[in-house]
Amino acid sequence: MESGDEGLYEVLDLEIARCRLMTAGTGQARAGHAAKIRVATKFVNVARAHYSSRGIQANIIKLYGAMELAPIMDLADEIVDIVDTGNTLKANGMQPLEHIADISSRLIVNKASMRTRNQIIASLVERLATAVASRRDS
């Protein structure tokens, strides 16, 4: 999502490592849509598109690591990060605000390899899809 899908095919959802990409903050209401907010994230492109689609001006700050510390240190008003249980957010006085996307591990293949090694890749994808389906059914 962050780097776009140029040159890649997403061929299979492996249905593992499920979580959510969300905005999060301290729970204080945004100062209206006209106000510019500061957002810390390592998902700069996704965050920019998300806030823009809602008409919110966001100054996106690229950070890595413990994103939850950005609002505590007054570096950002909100964060965009991957959330599993939400316990880390809660421990840092934050709460999930807006759901951006469901996330899971995916098998991707570059387009050139898909054309030149289609049979090998198709065989691998079929075996992996069978394993995913059998895990789902058990």
BAFI-3210 file (N, C-alpha, C; in Angstrom, 3 decimals, decimal comma, padded with zeros to 6 digits):
// residues 138
n [1|2|3|4|5|6|7|8|9|10|11|12|13|14|15|16|17|18|19|20|21|22|23|24|25|26|27|28|29|30|31|32|33|34|35|36|37|38|39|40|41|42|43|44|45|46|47|48|49|50|51|52|53|54|55|56|57|58|59|60|61|62|63|64|65|66|67|68|69|70|71|72|73|74|75|76|77|78|79|80|81|82|83|84|85|86|87|88|89|90|91|92|93|94|95|96|97|98|99|100|101|102|103|104|105|106|107|108|109|110|111|112|113|114|115|116|117|118|119|120|121|122|123|124|125|126|127|128|129|130|131|132|133|134|135|136|137|138]
n.u [000,823|001,924|004,064|002,855|001,560|003,064|004,559|004,145|002,282|-000,300|-000,754|-001,767|-003,508|-002,144|-003,365|-002,353|-000,843|-002,720|-003,944|-004,657|-004,477|-004,381|-005,510|-004,505|-004,846|-004,787|-007,356|-008,429|-010,490|-010,190|-009,150|-011,155|-011,762|-010,398|-008,106|-004,625|-003,092|-000,536|001,012|002,482|004,239|005,363|004,262|003,965|002,844|000,355|-000,839|-000,934|-002,724|-004,991|-005,733|-006,036|-008,197|-010,213|-010,352|-008,663|-006,018|-002,833|000,280|002,701|004,894|007,712|008,510|010,199|009,909|008,860|006,014|003,953|005,035|005,313|003,050|003,173|005,629|005,117|005,546|003,741|000,203|-001,430|-001,087|-000,299|-000,474|000,258|-002,026|-002,631|-003,770|-004,266|-003,332|-000,791|-001,247|-003,188|-001,680|-000,083|-001,731|-003,381|-005,827|-007,405|-008,511|-009,430|-010,143|-008,076|-007,211|-007,479|-004,958|-002,764|-000,421|000,853|001,380|003,442|004,329|006,705|005,928|007,439|008,681|006,399|005,571|007,783|008,351|006,022|004,800|006,239|005,791|002,975|002,543|003,709|002,073|-000,381|000,111|000,610|-001,863|-003,528|-002,519|-003,162|-005,970|-006,471|-005,622|-007,444|-009,798|-009,460]
n.v [-001,199|001,230|001,748|001,565|-000,369|-000,676|-002,523|-004,891|-007,841|-008,734|-011,790|-013,617|-013,710|-014,490|-014,827|-014,481|-012,872|-010,828|-007,535|-004,035|-000,981|002,138|005,407|007,155|008,726|011,016|011,279|013,745|016,078|016,894|020,072|021,037|020,745|022,607|023,200|022,516|019,463|017,615|014,655|011,648|009,018|005,987|005,386|007,277|007,964|006,611|007,761|010,476|010,344|009,366|011,413|013,558|012,670|013,097|015,755|017,000|018,948|017,822|017,740|015,659|013,652|011,790|008,997|006,362|003,389|003,521|004,731|005,651|007,345|009,836|011,736|012,065|013,265|015,633|015,810|015,194|015,323|013,215|009,734|007,412|004,068|000,529|-001,521|-003,984|-005,315|-002,981|-002,470|-001,280|001,318|002,119|001,898|004,072|006,223|006,660|006,243|004,215|005,867|006,234|003,794|002,667|000,584|-003,003|-005,281|-007,840|-010,539|-010,848|-012,573|-011,493|-010,874|-009,914|-008,274|-008,875|-011,344|-012,874|-013,070|-014,296|-016,584|-018,018|-020,628|-021,886|-020,086|-020,105|-022,735|-022,722|-020,779|-022,105|-024,298|-022,945|-021,644|-023,843|-024,725|-022,503|-022,563|-025,075|-024,625|-022,691|-024,168|-025,943]
n.w [000,000|000,771|-000,996|-003,403|-006,175|-008,397|-010,847|-009,525|-008,621|-006,461|-005,359|-003,507|-000,464|002,496|004,861|007,447|010,316|010,833|011,177|011,775|009,941|011,268|012,343|015,254|018,437|021,228|021,925|022,179|020,617|017,170|015,998|014,210|010,648|009,156|010,461|010,640|011,204|012,942|011,987|012,816|011,283|009,640|007,329|005,090|002,503|002,480|004,738|003,967|001,785|003,104|005,009|003,251|001,702|003,460|003,695|005,470|006,480|006,792|008,330|007,583|009,346|009,039|010,833|012,583|014,546|017,954|017,574|019,175|021,014|019,877|020,110|022,914|023,278|022,113|019,371|017,464|016,669|016,076|015,139|012,514|012,282|012,488|014,111|016,472|018,984|020,362|022,836|023,293|022,429|024,322|026,692|026,385|026,653|024,468|021,840|019,304|016,355|013,554|011,137|008,583|006,859|006,524|007,344|006,285|005,863|002,605|-000,469|-002,966|-006,381|-008,766|-011,841|-014,139|-013,520|-013,265|-015,884|-017,141|-015,662|-015,226|-014,944|-012,856|-010,766|-010,642|-009,837|-007,283|-006,034|-006,126|-004,421|-002,014|-001,692|-001,283|001,182|002,796|002,626|003,811|006,402|007,146|007,085|009,143]
ca.u [000,000|002,755|004,888|002,067|001,691|003,721|005,485|003,871|000,965|-000,611|-001,351|-002,413|-003,561|-001,716|-004,266|-001,608|-000,403|-003,810|-004,009|-005,328|-003,771|-005,328|-005,049|-004,678|-004,519|-005,073|-008,799|-008,864|-011,106|-009,430|-009,571|-011,866|-011,105|-009,563|-006,837|-003,613|-002,626|000,748|000,808|003,718|004,033|006,322|003,433|003,751|001,936|-000,980|-001,366|-001,252|-003,946|-006,107|-006,163|-006,479|-009,536|-011,157|-010,288|-007,900|-004,633|-001,954|001,719|003,121|006,253|008,151|009,218|010,276|010,027|007,725|005,198|003,077|005,714|005,279|002,161|003,639|006,761|004,591|006,026|002,593|-001,122|-001,943|-000,173|-000,854|000,373|-000,387|-002,570|-003,109|-004,733|-004,503|-002,794|000,311|-001,871|-003,822|-000,618|000,500|-002,781|-003,955|-006,882|-007,599|-009,501|-010,029|-009,648|-007,662|-007,218|-007,137|-003,630|-002,320|000,725|000,446|002,402|003,487|005,239|006,893|005,261|008,370|008,802|005,122|005,549|008,870|008,382|004,632|004,469|006,845|005,088|001,605|002,614|003,961|000,869|-001,400|000,447|000,388|-003,314|-004,052|-002,131|-003,965|-007,344|-006,560|-005,505|-008,706|-010,847|-009,230]
ca.v [000,000|002,418|002,019|001,370|-001,722|-000,590|-003,605|-006,031|-008,460|-009,369|-013,022|-014,437|-013,295|-015,646|-014,868|-014,496|-011,563|-009,870|-006,359|-002,904|000,283|003,080|006,644|007,093|009,975|011,061|011,355|015,135|016,350|017,714|021,479|021,335|020,288|023,653|023,224|021,582|018,628|016,947|013,205|010,877|007,697|005,537|005,171|008,661|008,066|006,172|008,787|011,682|010,060|009,217|012,721|014,353|012,224|013,603|017,215|017,444|019,299|017,129|017,814|014,290|013,551|010,398|008,470|004,910|002,963|003,640|005,842|006,117|008,372|011,126|012,699|012,305|014,192|016,786|015,831|014,994|015,293|011,871|008,832|006,370|002,918|-000,775|-001,819|-005,350|-005,347|-001,637|-002,361|-000,314|002,645|002,373|002,086|005,396|007,241|006,921|005,346|004,189|006,854|005,899|002,604|002,948|-000,659|-004,272|-005,676|-009,218|-010,875|-011,166|-013,026|-010,627|-011,313|-008,817|-008,550|-009,495|-012,757|-013,531|-013,367|-015,175|-017,824|-018,196|-021,990|-022,108|-019,237|-020,610|-023,958|-022,301|-020,107|-023,140|-025,051|-022,062|-021,437|-025,068|-024,697|-021,460|-023,073|-026,177|-024,017|-021,997|-025,170|-026,750]
ca.w [000,000|000,914|-002,172|-004,605|-006,710|-009,695|-011,104|-008,653|-008,498|-005,179|-005,856|-002,490|000,932|003,278|006,019|008,702|010,816|010,623|012,031|011,118|009,815|011,867|012,963|016,699|019,117|022,661|022,123|022,123|019,310|016,220|016,010|012,980|009,429|008,576|011,183|010,178|012,298|012,737|012,018|012,755|010,705|008,634|006,139|004,655|001,359|002,901|005,654|003,189|001,024|004,043|005,525|002,114|001,305|004,464|003,691|006,634|006,174|007,730|008,174|007,822|009,858|008,901|011,996|012,716|015,939|018,863|017,084|020,247|021,795|019,177|020,775|024,282|023,182|021,387|017,995|016,571|017,283|015,823|014,457|011,648|012,554|012,499|015,429|016,645|020,087|020,874|024,194|023,323|022,376|025,624|027,682|026,165|026,746|023,157|021,400|017,849|015,910|012,265|010,446|007,210|006,073|007,154|006,912|006,515|005,009|001,232|-001,409|-004,145|-007,436|-009,708|-013,123|-015,084|-013,148|-013,538|-017,318|-017,577|-014,866|-014,854|-014,505|-011,542|-009,797|-010,521|-009,038|-005,902|-005,546|-005,928|-003,200|-000,867|-001,558|-000,684|002,600|003,449|002,703|004,777|007,734|007,370|007,291|010,346]
c.u [000,866|003,520|004,127|002,312|002,376|004,743|005,243|002,446|000,835|-001,378|-002,074|-002,360|-003,238|-002,520|-003,531|-001,215|-001,467|-003,763|-004,689|-004,383|-004,765|-004,665|-005,291|-004,268|-004,905|-006,561|-009,324|-009,369|-010,180|-010,002|-010,252|-011,076|-010,208|-008,187|-005,881|-003,140|-001,286|000,525|002,152|003,411|005,237|005,600|003,001|002,717|000,511|-001,611|-001,783|-002,562|-005,160|-006,625|-006,679|-007,895|-010,609|-011,136|-009,545|-006,478|-003,747|-000,503|002,249|004,604|006,664|008,994|009,237|010,317|008,745|006,903|004,360|003,718|005,615|004,310|002,609|004,765|006,396|005,211|004,870|001,302|-001,728|-000,837|-000,975|000,079|-000,452|-000,776|-003,054|-004,172|-005,124|-003,937|-001,661|-000,226|-002,425|-002,774|000,032|-000,547|-003,426|-005,072|-006,972|-008,695|-010,198|-009,339|-009,295|-007,760|-006,963|-005,831|-003,439|-001,132|000,222|001,648|002,316|004,534|005,459|006,390|006,176|008,527|007,521|005,025|006,588|008,914|006,998|004,328|005,018|006,085|003,664|001,565|002,817|002,714|-000,228|-001,134|000,215|-001,099|-003,971|-003,737|-002,949|-005,390|-007,463|-006,429|-006,810|-009,802|-010,654|-009,536]
c.v [001,261|002,745|001,867|-000,017|-001,734|-001,715|-004,854|-006,547|-008,993|-010,637|-013,839|-013,774|-014,535|-015,815|-015,078|-013,071|-010,488|-008,747|-005,241|-001,716|001,350|004,405|006,472|008,421|009,898|011,130|012,763|015,411|017,199|019,114|021,857|020,920|021,346|023,695|022,197|020,774|018,001|015,450|012,505|009,482|007,285|005,267|006,521|008,765|007,676|007,233|010,039|011,490|009,983|010,578|013,611|013,969|012,704|015,128|017,783|017,743|018,668|017,338|016,435|014,272|012,084|010,008|006,954|004,586|003,152|004,881|006,467|007,218|009,758|012,120|013,038|013,339|015,460|016,950|015,756|015,017|013,897|011,038|007,978|005,188|001,637|-001,103|-003,259|-005,354|-003,957|-001,425|-001,346|001,106|003,026|002,653|003,463|006,506|007,596|005,934|005,346|005,172|006,425|004,683|003,001|001,689|-001,858|-004,728|-007,163|-009,470|-011,338|-011,674|-012,118|-011,169|-010,136|-009,248|-009,234|-010,983|-013,519|-013,907|-014,420|-016,516|-018,205|-019,584|-022,278|-021,340|-019,748|-021,874|-023,638|-021,668|-021,132|-023,934|-024,207|-021,824|-022,652|-025,103|-023,672|-021,961|-024,186|-025,643|-023,316|-022,998|-025,981|-026,024]
c.w [000,000|-000,360|-003,476|-005,162|-008,075|-009,837|-010,286|-008,823|-007,085|-005,533|-004,802|-001,129|001,755|004,572|007,338|009,064|010,566|011,660|011,237|011,024|010,248|012,193|014,451|017,291|020,568|022,956|022,141|020,721|018,449|016,223|014,707|011,763|008,806|009,239|010,600|011,379|011,925|012,941|011,865|012,222|009,879|007,322|005,566|003,538|001,717|003,801|004,890|002,421|001,947|004,517|004,405|001,702|002,276|004,571|004,886|006,197|007,231|007,349|008,567|008,201|009,794|010,110|011,919|014,204|016,707|018,532|018,207|021,088|021,165|019,815|022,201|024,289|022,414|019,997|017,007|017,378|017,182|015,205|013,485|011,818|012,474|013,931|015,450|017,736|020,577|022,270|024,302|023,258|023,740|026,700|027,562|026,112|025,426|022,870|019,887|017,463|014,625|011,650|009,015|006,362|006,963|006,528|007,192|005,599|003,650|000,450|-002,622|-005,112|-008,367|-011,086|-014,124|-014,785|-013,438|-015,017|-017,692|-016,850|-014,381|-014,313|-013,114|-010,473|-009,580|-009,668|-007,559|-005,290|-005,257|-004,652|-001,955|-000,632|-000,919|000,806|003,376|003,652|003,734|006,200|008,118|007,739|008,569|011,624]
res [m|e|s|g|d|e|g|l|y|e|v|l|d|l|e|i|a|r|c|r|l|m|t|a|g|t|g|q|a|r|a|g|h|a|a|k|i|r|v|a|t|k|f|v|n|v|a|r|a|h|y|s|s|r|g|i|q|a|n|i|i|k|l|y|g|a|m|e|l|a|p|i|m|d|l|a|d|e|i|v|d|i|v|d|t|g|n|t|l|k|a|n|g|m|q|p|l|e|h|i|a|d|i|s|s|r|l|i|v|n|k|a|s|m|r|t|r|n|q|i|i|a|s|l|v|e|r|l|a|t|a|v|a|s|r|r|d|s]
***
